[in-house]
């Protein structure tokens, strides 16, 4: 409702991801002057690096309304610290990553340990395309925005369904790639067999041509010998 106290739990100090995420967070908060960041700390993105620091800070701010973490493991550490200290109310806990699987952000939302997470696209394909444009001397955008998505209890199941579909599609792609691989192997083998067959045919044709030519040369030579013998016989007869 436009008011509240926040503890900001960031990643490595000076890291580009830490700086950019915190800067984006501050830009949004400028529109809500009554929302205050009462404390902040740097971590190494991990559960262990955040737990003990948060344990000390949460005691100073037991009435905090929200804990904004730069990674899902840090968000889970915030939850466990709040449970340990038995706060009167559980603050909103938001992480970043949006990974599926055991112990990751999506599972922690389903278990009610964190309120939500911001799905973090890696931008790997975009980076490769930009790198290719740079290498080829083509124009490219110096700033590429990657669209994120907030995942919470309202859409987490839809998100899981999307992830399962992606996994299913990836499996199908792998199956198709396997079929194509086997087809290409067969095609390569057939091409090799055809090439060998054509080579053998050319060898046979060349051998037959050589034999015919040799037979013609022998016939011509025999005729020449016969003519020479006839000439000698005629000469001695005369």
C-alpha positions as CSV (number, residue, x, y, z in Angstrom):
1,X,0.0,0.0,0.0
2,X,2.9,2.4,-0.7
3,X,4.4,2.1,2.8
4,X,6.8,-0.2,4.4
5,X,10.3,-1.2,5.5
6,X,12.7,-3.3,3.4
7,X,15.9,-5.1,4.0
8,X,17.9,-5.4,0.8
9,X,20.2,-8.4,0.6
10,X,22.5,-8.0,-2.3
11,X,25.1,-10.2,-4.1
12,X,28.8,-9.6,-4.3
13,X,29.9,-6.0,-3.8
14,X,30.8,-4.3,-7.1
15,X,29.6,-7.2,-9.3
16,X,27.7,-5.9,-12.3
17,X,24.6,-8.0,-11.5
18,X,24.6,-6.6,-7.9
19,X,24.9,-3.0,-9.1
20,X,22.3,-3.3,-11.9
21,X,19.7,-5.2,-9.7
22,X,20.1,-2.7,-6.9
23,X,19.9,0.3,-9.3
24,X,16.7,-1.0,-10.9
25,X,15.2,-1.6,-7.4
26,X,16.0,2.0,-6.4
27,X,14.5,3.4,-9.6
28,X,11.2,1.7,-8.8
29,X,11.2,2.8,-5.2
30,X,11.6,6.5,-6.2
31,X,7.9,6.5,-7.0
32,X,7.1,5.3,-3.4
33,X,8.8,7.7,-1.0
34,X,7.2,6.1,2.0
35,X,8.8,2.7,1.3
36,X,12.2,2.7,3.1
37,X,15.2,0.5,2.8
38,X,16.1,0.3,6.5
39,X,19.2,-1.9,6.1
40,X,21.2,-3.6,3.4
41,X,24.1,-6.1,3.2
42,X,26.3,-7.8,0.6
43,X,26.5,-11.6,0.3
44,X,28.2,-14.1,-2.1
45,X,24.8,-15.1,-3.5
46,X,24.7,-18.2,-1.3
47,X,22.6,-19.4,1.6
48,X,25.6,-19.6,4.0
49,X,26.9,-16.2,3.3
50,X,23.6,-14.6,4.0
51,X,22.3,-16.5,7.0
52,X,24.5,-15.3,9.8
53,X,24.5,-11.6,8.7
54,X,20.7,-11.7,8.4
55,X,20.4,-13.3,11.8
56,X,22.0,-10.2,13.3
57,X,20.2,-7.6,11.2
58,X,16.7,-9.1,11.6
59,X,17.0,-8.6,15.4
60,X,17.5,-4.9,14.7
61,X,14.4,-4.7,12.5
62,X,11.8,-7.3,13.7
63,X,9.0,-5.2,12.1
64,X,10.5,-5.4,8.6
65,X,7.8,-5.7,5.9
66,X,9.9,-7.2,3.1
67,X,13.2,-8.8,2.4
68,X,14.4,-8.3,-1.1
69,X,17.2,-10.8,-2.0
70,X,19.4,-11.0,-5.1
71,X,19.2,-14.8,-5.3
72,X,16.8,-17.5,-4.3
73,X,19.2,-19.2,-1.9
74,X,19.6,-15.9,-0.1
75,X,15.8,-15.6,0.0
76,X,15.6,-19.0,1.6
77,X,18.1,-18.0,4.2
78,X,16.0,-15.0,5.0
79,X,13.0,-17.2,5.5
80,X,14.9,-19.5,7.9
81,X,16.2,-16.6,9.8
82,X,12.7,-15.2,10.3
83,X,11.4,-18.6,11.5
84,X,14.4,-18.9,13.9
85,X,13.7,-15.5,15.4
86,X,9.9,-16.1,15.6
87,X,8.9,-12.8,14.2
88,X,5.3,-11.6,14.9
89,X,4.6,-11.6,11.2
90,X,6.5,-13.2,8.3
91,X,7.7,-10.5,5.9
92,X,7.3,-10.7,2.1
93,X,10.4,-12.4,0.8
94,X,11.4,-12.0,-2.9
95,X,14.4,-13.7,-4.6
96,X,15.9,-13.8,-8.0
97,X,16.6,-16.7,-10.4
98,X,13.3,-18.6,-10.8
99,X,15.0,-22.0,-11.2
100,X,13.0,-25.3,-11.0
101,X,14.2,-28.3,-9.2
102,X,14.7,-29.4,-5.6
103,X,15.6,-26.6,-3.2
104,X,15.3,-23.9,-5.8
105,X,13.1,-20.8,-5.9
106,X,10.0,-22.4,-7.6
107,X,9.9,-25.2,-5.1
108,X,10.3,-22.8,-2.2
109,X,7.3,-20.8,-3.5
110,X,5.2,-24.0,-3.6
111,X,6.3,-24.7,0.0
112,X,5.4,-21.2,1.1
113,X,9.0,-20.4,2.2
114,X,9.3,-17.4,-0.1
115,X,6.7,-15.1,-1.5
116,X,8.1,-14.9,-5.0
117,X,11.0,-14.8,-7.3
118,X,12.0,-12.9,-10.4
119,X,12.8,-15.3,-13.3
120,X,16.2,-14.3,-14.6
121,X,16.8,-14.9,-18.3
122,X,20.4,-15.7,-19.1
123,X,20.5,-14.0,-22.5
124,X,22.9,-16.5,-23.9
125,X,21.5,-16.6,-27.4
126,X,21.3,-12.8,-27.5
127,X,25.0,-12.5,-26.5
128,X,26.0,-14.9,-29.2
129,X,24.0,-13.0,-31.9
130,X,25.5,-9.7,-30.7
131,X,29.0,-11.2,-30.7
132,X,28.5,-12.5,-34.3
133,X,27.4,-9.0,-35.4
134,X,30.4,-7.4,-33.8
135,X,32.8,-9.9,-35.5
136,X,31.1,-9.4,-38.9
137,X,31.1,-5.6,-38.5
138,X,27.3,-5.3,-38.6
139,X,25.4,-2.7,-36.6
140,X,24.1,-3.9,-33.2
141,X,22.3,-2.5,-30.2
142,X,24.6,-1.6,-27.3
143,X,21.9,-2.1,-24.8
144,X,19.7,-5.3,-24.9
145,X,16.9,-5.5,-22.3
146,X,16.1,-9.0,-21.2
147,X,12.5,-9.4,-20.1
148,X,12.0,-11.0,-16.7
149,X,8.9,-12.4,-15.0
150,X,7.7,-12.3,-11.4
151,X,6.7,-15.8,-10.2
152,X,4.5,-16.1,-7.1
153,X,1.7,-18.2,-5.7
154,X,-0.7,-16.9,-8.3
155,X,1.2,-18.1,-11.4
156,X,3.8,-20.6,-10.1
157,X,1.8,-23.7,-11.3
158,X,1.5,-22.2,-14.8
159,X,5.2,-21.5,-14.7
160,X,5.9,-25.1,-13.8
161,X,3.6,-26.3,-16.6
162,X,5.6,-24.1,-19.0
163,X,8.9,-25.5,-17.7
164,X,7.6,-29.1,-18.1
165,X,6.5,-28.3,-21.6
166,X,9.9,-26.9,-22.4
167,X,11.5,-30.1,-21.0
168,X,9.2,-32.2,-23.1
169,X,10.0,-30.2,-26.2
170,X,13.7,-30.4,-25.5
171,X,13.3,-34.2,-25.2
172,X,11.5,-34.3,-28.5
173,X,14.2,-32.2,-30.1
174,X,16.8,-34.6,-28.7
175,X,14.9,-37.5,-30.2
176,X,14.6,-35.8,-33.5
177,X,18.3,-34.9,-33.4
178,X,19.0,-38.6,-32.7
179,X,16.9,-39.7,-35.7
180,X,18.5,-37.1,-37.9
181,X,22.0,-38.2,-36.7
182,X,21.2,-41.8,-37.6
183,X,19.8,-40.7,-40.9
184,X,22.9,-38.6,-41.7
185,X,25.1,-41.6,-40.7
186,X,23.1,-43.8,-43.1
187,X,23.2,-41.1,-45.8
188,X,26.9,-40.8,-45.4
189,X,27.4,-44.6,-45.6
190,X,25.2,-44.7,-48.7
191,X,27.2,-41.9,-50.3
192,X,30.4,-43.8,-49.5
193,X,29.0,-47.0,-51.0
194,X,27.8,-45.1,-54.1
195,X,31.2,-43.4,-54.4
196,X,33.0,-46.7,-54.1
197,X,30.6,-48.4,-56.6
198,X,31.1,-45.6,-59.1
199,X,34.8,-45.8,-58.7
200,X,34.8,-49.6,-59.2
201,X,32.5,-49.1,-62.3
202,X,35.0,-46.6,-63.7
203,X,37.8,-49.0,-63.0
204,X,36.0,-51.8,-64.8
205,X,35.2,-49.5,-67.8
206,X,38.8,-48.4,-67.9
207,X,40.0,-52.0,-67.7
208,X,37.6,-53.1,-70.5
209,X,38.7,-50.2,-72.6
210,X,42.4,-51.2,-72.0
211,X,41.7,-54.8,-73.0
212,X,39.8,-53.8,-76.2
213,X,42.6,-51.4,-77.1
214,X,45.2,-54.1,-76.4
215,X,43.3,-56.6,-78.6
216,X,43.1,-54.0,-81.4
217,X,46.8,-53.3,-81.1
218,X,47.6,-57.1,-81.2
219,X,45.3,-57.6,-84.2
220,X,47.0,-54.7,-86.0
221,X,50.4,-56.0,-85.1
222,X,49.5,-59.5,-86.3
223,X,48.3,-58.0,-89.6
224,X,51.5,-56.1,-90.0
225,X,53.6,-59.3,-89.2
226,X,51.5,-61.3,-91.8
227,X,52.1,-58.5,-94.4
228,X,55.8,-58.5,-93.6
229,X,56.0,-62.3,-93.9
230,X,54.1,-62.2,-97.2
231,X,56.4,-59.5,-98.5
232,X,59.5,-61.6,-97.5
233,X,58.0,-64.7,-99.1
234,X,57.3,-62.8,-102.3
235,X,60.8,-61.4,-102.3
236,X,62.5,-64.8,-101.9
237,X,60.1,-66.3,-104.4
238,X,61.1,-63.7,-106.9
